[in-house]
Amino acid sequence: MKKKSQRIKAIVDIKAAQEKSALEVLGVTQRKLVTMQAQVDGLINYRQEYRDRFNQLGAGGSTISKLLEFRSFMDKLDKAIAEQELILVDYEMEVLIKRRLWKDLHHRTQSLQKVCDSALSVELKQEHKQEQLAQDEHASRSASRLL
């Protein structure tokens, strides 16, 4: 039969593997968030650059068709940015959820590790005590044989 510390160690190993997996998932999710943020920032920058160029070109006057075309394109760009920002919020929430899951697993693993360490310490003390008793008994037998 396995010792208590060995049984707990098996559980600790399983929890540590789950924690590692959760951490990897968190990393993937955070990378998605960073990528999405870069896309949103790129769209916002592109919108500003497009607006600036249009204003420079239109300073001398523009036709109504150019203004309508610009307005239509800006509306589409604003809609795309708004949609991307909603996706970004979803990614942010997903990162928070994944981080919370990882933290919970991490705390459980640490707690189980402490229990395992405590059980191992108790077992070592018991083994040491048994060894000491065996040595004392052996010494007393040896002394009684000599007499």
Residue, then its C-alpha position, 0 to 999 in steps of 0.5 A: m500500500k502506498k504512503k499517504s504522501q505518495r497518494i497525495k503526490a499523484i493528485v498534486d501531479i494531476k493538478a499541476a498538469q491541469e494548471k499547466s494546461a490552463l496556463e497554456v490556454l491563458g497564453v493563447t487567449q492573451r495572444k489573441l487579445v493582443t492581436m485583436q487589439a493591434q487590429v482595432d488600433g490599425l483600423i482606428n489609425y487607418r480611419q484617421e489617416y483616411r480622414d486626414r487625406f480626404n480633408q487635405l484633398g478636399a480643402g480645395g473643394s469636393t463634389i457631392s459624390k466624393l463627399l457621399e463616397f467618403r461618408s459611406f466609406m467612413d460609416k463602413l469603417d466605423k461599423a467595422i471598428a465597432e464590431q471589432e471592439l465588441i470582439l475585443v471586449d469578448y476577448e478581454m472577458e475570456v482572458l479574465i475567465k481563463r486567468r481566474l481558472w488558472k489562478d484557482l488551479h494554481h492555488r489548489t495545486q499549492s494547497l495540495q503540495k503543502v498537504c503532501d509536504s506535511a504528510l511527507s514530514v510526518e512520515l519521515k518523523q515516524e520512520h526516524k522514530q521507528e529507526q531509533l527504536a529499532q536501534d535502541e532495541h538492537a543495542s539493548r539486545s546486544a548489551s544483554r547478550l554480553l552480560 
